[in-house]
Amino acid sequence: MAEVLVLAEHTAGGEVKKVTLELLTAAAGLGEPSVVWTGPGAQAAQGRLAEYGAVKVYVADSADFADYPVAPAAELLAQLVADKSPAAVLVAGTTAGKEIAGRLAVKTGSGVLTDAVGVSAGESGPVAEQPNFGGAITVHSTVRSGTPIIALRPNAVSAVPSAGAAAVEEVSFTASDAAKTAKVTERVVAEKGERPELSEAQIVVSGGRGTGSADGFGIIEQLADALGAAVGASRAVVDAGWYPHAFQVGQTGKTVSPQLYVAVGISGAIQHRAGMQTSKTIMAVNKDAEAPIFEIADFGVVGDLFTVVPQLIEDINKHKS
């Protein structure tokens, strides 16, 4: 069975990001998952990678990956593609991941597929599932030349444990001068609040235009805190300046796939649904019984959110106490 290279997303300390485990699960359906680890921390992560099916871990512990963005990772992957002839290369569909995919495609003369929400084995190679027009149409795409390079959206695939050896293989690598034209000059650690990070959360509570104002949106935060959830927002809320863009869920925001997604005052426009419709359970609160969000909701409450949500918070707090 051919190898499938998975570019790991991780912290400098070796903490494996959730999307890496999702990529490993997706890769297992195509061949033998082999992780490509850039920089330090691989030893600390080996057990976690083995838990989710990594057969091998190619480690290139070079300072180039910390000092120079994106380009060195693309060069490393190109080197491994030439040496290992993998069946495919999977990367996270993040801003950096998609740039790496594009650079790798140019270096290897390969086709690249981005914004995939699933992959499967086809007769002529990997098949990527991609939503188009805000999720209104789903297409299945294949690569016609070179090694298929697929950027998979975070949270699109559920990570499933599957034991692997995660045998570490050191890789000698030095970035070229061309890869060093842009250099990292400063790093600023973002402050973390008490709530879970949106893309990693198991429960997400999102508010929409129905909250009425920035002050009205506060009820979304109250419900999220009662549930121990992350806060999300629709594009209408973000465009109105009621909540920061970093919390937008949807086609032009983040894609989430929590165990529970609570949509409050959100009509369910197709652009929003594209970012949350893979959630395991969806609950909606909206005073419009014809709102599109109810078409995909598992549970729905038709009513004024300012009447429904306070009662919900009260009941949640009673059960917690």
C-alpha positions as CSV (number, residue, x, y, z in Angstrom):
1,M,0.0,0.0,0.0
2,A,1.4,3.4,-1.0
3,E,2.3,6.1,1.5
4,V,0.1,9.2,1.9
5,L,2.1,12.1,3.3
6,V,0.4,14.3,5.9
7,L,1.9,17.6,6.8
8,A,1.6,18.0,10.6
9,E,0.2,21.2,12.1
10,H,1.7,21.6,15.6
11,T,3.0,23.9,18.2
12,A,6.7,24.5,18.8
13,G,6.4,22.4,22.0
14,G,5.1,19.4,20.1
15,E,1.4,19.7,20.7
16,V,-0.4,18.1,17.8
17,K,-3.3,20.2,16.5
18,K,-6.6,18.6,16.0
19,V,-6.5,19.0,12.2
20,T,-3.5,16.8,12.0
21,L,-5.4,13.9,13.5
22,E,-8.2,14.6,11.0
23,L,-5.7,14.4,8.2
24,L,-4.4,11.1,9.4
25,T,-7.9,9.7,9.5
26,A,-8.5,10.9,6.0
27,A,-5.2,9.6,4.8
28,A,-5.9,6.1,6.1
29,G,-8.6,5.7,3.5
30,L,-6.1,6.3,0.8
31,G,-3.0,4.4,1.9
32,E,-0.5,4.3,4.7
33,P,-0.4,7.6,6.6
34,S,3.1,9.1,7.0
35,V,3.4,12.3,8.9
36,V,5.8,15.0,7.8
37,W,7.0,16.9,10.9
38,T,8.8,20.3,10.5
39,G,10.9,21.6,13.3
40,P,11.3,20.4,16.9
41,G,8.8,18.5,19.1
42,A,8.4,15.3,17.2
43,Q,9.5,13.0,20.1
44,A,6.8,14.5,22.4
45,A,4.2,14.0,19.7
46,Q,5.1,10.5,18.6
47,G,2.6,8.7,20.9
48,R,-0.3,11.0,19.8
49,L,0.5,10.4,16.2
50,A,0.8,6.7,16.7
51,E,-2.6,6.7,18.4
52,Y,-4.2,8.1,15.2
53,G,-2.6,5.7,12.7
54,A,0.7,7.3,11.7
55,V,2.9,4.5,10.2
56,K,6.0,6.7,9.9
57,V,7.0,10.2,11.0
58,Y,9.5,12.0,8.8
59,V,11.2,14.6,10.9
60,A,13.2,17.5,9.6
61,D,14.3,19.4,12.7
62,S,15.6,22.6,11.1
63,A,15.5,26.1,12.4
64,D,14.5,27.2,8.8
65,F,10.9,26.2,9.5
66,A,10.7,28.7,12.4
67,D,12.7,31.5,10.8
68,Y,11.1,31.4,7.3
69,P,7.3,31.0,6.6
70,V,5.7,28.5,4.2
71,A,8.4,28.1,1.5
72,P,10.7,25.7,3.4
73,A,7.8,23.3,4.2
74,A,6.9,23.2,0.5
75,E,10.5,22.4,-0.4
76,L,10.6,19.6,2.2
77,L,7.4,18.1,0.8
78,A,8.8,18.3,-2.7
79,Q,11.9,16.5,-1.6
80,L,9.8,13.7,0.0
81,V,7.5,13.4,-3.0
82,A,10.6,12.8,-5.2
83,D,12.1,10.3,-2.8
84,K,9.0,8.4,-1.6
85,S,6.5,8.6,-4.6
86,P,3.5,8.9,-2.3
87,A,-0.1,8.2,-3.4
88,A,-1.1,11.7,-2.2
89,V,-0.1,14.6,0.0
90,L,-2.7,16.0,2.5
91,V,-2.3,19.4,4.1
92,A,-4.7,21.4,6.3
93,G,-6.9,23.8,4.5
94,T,-5.6,26.8,6.5
95,T,-4.2,29.9,4.9
96,A,-0.6,28.6,5.3
97,G,-1.6,25.1,4.3
98,K,-3.2,26.2,1.0
99,E,-0.2,28.3,0.1
100,I,2.1,25.3,0.8
101,A,-0.1,23.2,-1.4
102,G,0.1,25.7,-4.3
103,R,3.9,26.0,-4.0
104,L,4.2,22.2,-3.9
105,A,2.0,21.8,-6.9
106,V,4.3,24.1,-8.9
107,K,7.5,22.4,-7.7
108,T,6.2,18.8,-8.5
109,G,4.1,19.6,-11.6
110,S,1.1,18.2,-9.8
111,G,-2.6,19.0,-9.5
112,V,-3.9,20.5,-6.3
113,L,-7.4,20.4,-4.8
114,T,-8.4,22.9,-2.1
115,D,-11.3,23.3,0.3
116,A,-12.0,19.6,0.4
117,V,-14.4,18.3,3.0
118,G,-13.7,14.6,2.4
119,V,-11.4,12.3,0.4
120,S,-11.9,8.7,-0.8
121,A,-10.1,6.2,-2.9
122,G,-11.1,6.1,-6.6
123,E,-10.2,4.0,-9.6
124,S,-7.8,6.5,-10.9
125,G,-6.6,7.9,-7.5
126,P,-7.9,10.0,-4.6
127,V,-11.2,11.7,-5.0
128,A,-11.8,14.9,-3.2
129,E,-15.3,16.1,-2.1
130,Q,-15.6,19.9,-2.5
131,P,-18.6,22.2,-1.7
132,N,-19.2,24.9,-4.3
133,F,-21.5,28.0,-4.4
134,G,-21.6,28.2,-0.6
135,G,-22.4,24.5,-0.2
136,A,-25.3,24.5,-2.7
137,I,-23.4,22.0,-5.0
138,T,-21.0,19.3,-4.1
139,V,-18.4,18.2,-6.6
140,H,-16.1,15.2,-6.7
141,S,-12.7,16.0,-8.1
142,T,-9.5,14.1,-9.1
143,V,-6.0,15.1,-10.1
144,R,-5.0,14.3,-13.7
145,S,-1.3,14.8,-13.4
146,G,1.5,14.3,-10.8
147,T,1.0,13.5,-7.2
148,P,-2.5,14.6,-5.9
149,I,-2.2,17.4,-3.4
150,I,-5.3,18.0,-1.3
151,A,-6.0,20.7,1.2
152,L,-8.7,19.5,3.6
153,R,-10.8,21.9,5.6
154,P,-10.3,21.7,9.4
155,N,-13.2,20.0,11.2
156,A,-14.5,18.5,8.0
157,V,-13.5,14.9,9.0
158,S,-13.9,13.4,12.4
159,A,-10.6,12.1,13.8
160,V,-10.7,8.4,14.6
161,P,-8.1,6.6,16.6
162,S,-6.3,3.8,14.8
163,A,-3.0,2.4,16.1
164,G,0.1,2.9,14.1
165,A,3.8,2.4,14.6
166,A,4.8,6.1,14.1
167,A,8.4,5.0,13.4
168,V,10.5,8.1,13.3
169,E,12.8,8.7,10.3
170,E,15.1,11.7,10.3
171,V,15.3,13.7,7.1
172,S,18.2,15.9,6.2
173,F,17.0,19.2,4.9
174,T,18.3,22.7,4.3
175,A,16.1,25.4,2.8
176,S,17.3,27.1,-0.4
177,D,18.1,30.8,-0.7
178,A,14.9,31.2,-2.7
179,A,12.9,30.0,0.3
180,K,14.5,32.6,2.6
181,T,13.3,35.7,0.8
182,A,10.6,36.3,3.5
183,K,11.7,36.0,7.1
184,V,9.8,35.9,10.4
185,T,11.0,38.9,12.5
186,E,8.6,38.8,15.4
187,R,6.1,36.6,17.1
188,V,3.3,37.7,19.3
189,V,1.4,35.2,21.4
190,A,-2.4,35.8,21.2
191,E,-4.1,36.1,24.5
192,K,-6.4,33.2,25.2
193,G,-9.7,33.6,27.1
194,E,-11.4,31.1,29.2
195,R,-13.6,29.9,26.4
196,P,-12.5,27.0,24.1
197,E,-10.9,28.0,20.8
198,L,-13.6,28.1,18.1
199,S,-12.1,25.7,15.6
200,E,-11.3,23.1,18.3
201,A,-14.5,23.4,20.5
202,Q,-16.8,20.5,21.1
203,I,-19.8,22.9,21.6
204,V,-20.3,26.1,19.7
205,V,-23.0,28.7,20.3
206,S,-23.4,31.2,17.4
207,G,-25.5,34.3,17.2
208,G,-26.9,36.1,14.2
209,R,-28.8,39.2,13.1
210,G,-31.6,38.3,15.4
211,T,-29.6,39.4,18.5
212,G,-30.3,43.0,17.3
213,S,-27.1,44.7,18.5
214,A,-23.7,44.4,20.1
215,D,-25.4,44.5,23.5
216,G,-28.0,42.0,22.4
217,F,-25.2,39.7,21.3
218,G,-24.1,39.4,25.0
219,I,-26.8,36.8,25.5
220,I,-24.9,34.5,23.1
221,E,-21.8,34.8,25.4
222,Q,-23.9,34.0,28.4
223,L,-25.3,30.8,26.9
224,A,-21.8,29.8,25.7
225,D,-20.4,30.3,29.2
226,A,-23.3,28.2,30.7
227,L,-22.4,25.4,28.3
228,G,-18.7,25.7,28.4
229,A,-18.8,26.5,24.7
230,A,-17.0,28.6,22.1
231,V,-18.7,31.7,20.7
232,G,-19.4,32.0,16.9
233,A,-21.1,34.7,14.9
234,S,-22.8,35.0,11.5
235,R,-21.4,37.3,8.8
236,A,-24.3,39.8,9.4
237,V,-23.1,40.2,13.0
238,V,-19.5,40.6,12.0
239,D,-20.3,43.1,9.2
240,A,-22.3,45.1,11.6
241,G,-19.4,45.4,14.0
242,W,-21.1,43.6,16.8
243,Y,-18.4,40.9,17.2
244,P,-14.9,40.4,15.9
245,H,-14.3,38.8,12.5
246,A,-12.1,36.1,14.0
247,F,-15.3,34.5,15.3
248,Q,-17.2,34.4,12.1
249,V,-18.5,31.0,11.1
250,G,-19.3,30.4,7.4
251,Q,-18.0,30.3,3.9
252,T,-15.9,33.4,4.4
253,G,-15.1,32.6,8.0
254,K,-14.2,29.5,9.9
255,T,-15.5,26.0,9.4
256,V,-16.5,24.2,12.6
257,S,-17.7,20.7,13.2
258,P,-18.5,20.4,17.0
259,Q,-20.5,17.8,18.7
260,L,-23.2,20.4,19.3
261,Y,-23.8,23.6,17.4
262,V,-26.4,26.0,18.7
263,A,-27.6,28.6,16.2
264,V,-29.4,31.5,17.8
265,G,-31.1,34.2,15.8
266,I,-29.5,32.9,12.6
267,S,-31.6,32.5,9.5
268,G,-29.4,29.8,8.0
269,A,-28.2,31.5,4.8
270,I,-26.3,29.0,2.6
271,Q,-23.0,30.9,3.2
272,H,-23.3,30.3,7.0
273,R,-24.4,26.7,6.6
274,A,-21.2,26.0,4.6
275,G,-19.2,26.6,7.7
276,M,-21.2,24.5,10.2
277,Q,-23.4,21.9,8.5
278,T,-21.1,19.0,9.3
279,S,-21.7,19.6,13.1
280,K,-22.8,16.3,14.7
281,T,-26.0,17.8,16.3
282,I,-27.5,21.2,15.4
283,M,-30.0,23.1,17.5
284,A,-31.7,26.3,16.3
285,V,-33.6,29.1,18.0
286,N,-35.4,31.4,15.6
287,K,-38.7,33.3,15.7
288,D,-39.3,32.6,12.0
289,A,-40.6,29.0,11.6
290,E,-39.7,29.2,7.9
291,A,-36.0,30.0,8.5
292,P,-33.7,27.8,6.4
293,I,-31.7,26.8,9.5
294,F,-34.5,24.5,10.5
295,E,-33.9,22.5,7.3
296,I,-30.7,21.1,8.7
297,A,-31.4,21.4,12.5
298,D,-31.8,18.3,14.6
299,F,-33.7,20.3,17.2
300,G,-35.5,23.6,16.8
301,V,-37.3,26.1,18.9
302,V,-39.5,28.7,17.2
303,G,-39.6,31.7,19.5
304,D,-38.1,35.0,20.5
305,L,-34.5,34.3,21.5
306,F,-34.6,36.8,24.3
307,T,-37.4,34.7,25.8
308,V,-36.1,31.3,25.0
309,V,-32.4,31.7,25.7
310,P,-32.7,33.0,29.3
311,Q,-34.9,30.0,30.2
312,L,-32.4,27.7,28.6
313,I,-29.5,29.3,30.6
314,E,-31.6,29.0,33.8
315,D,-32.3,25.3,33.2
316,I,-28.6,24.6,32.3
317,N,-27.4,26.3,35.5
318,K,-30.0,24.3,37.6
319,H,-28.6,21.0,36.2
320,K,-25.1,22.1,36.8
321,S,-25.8,22.9,40.4
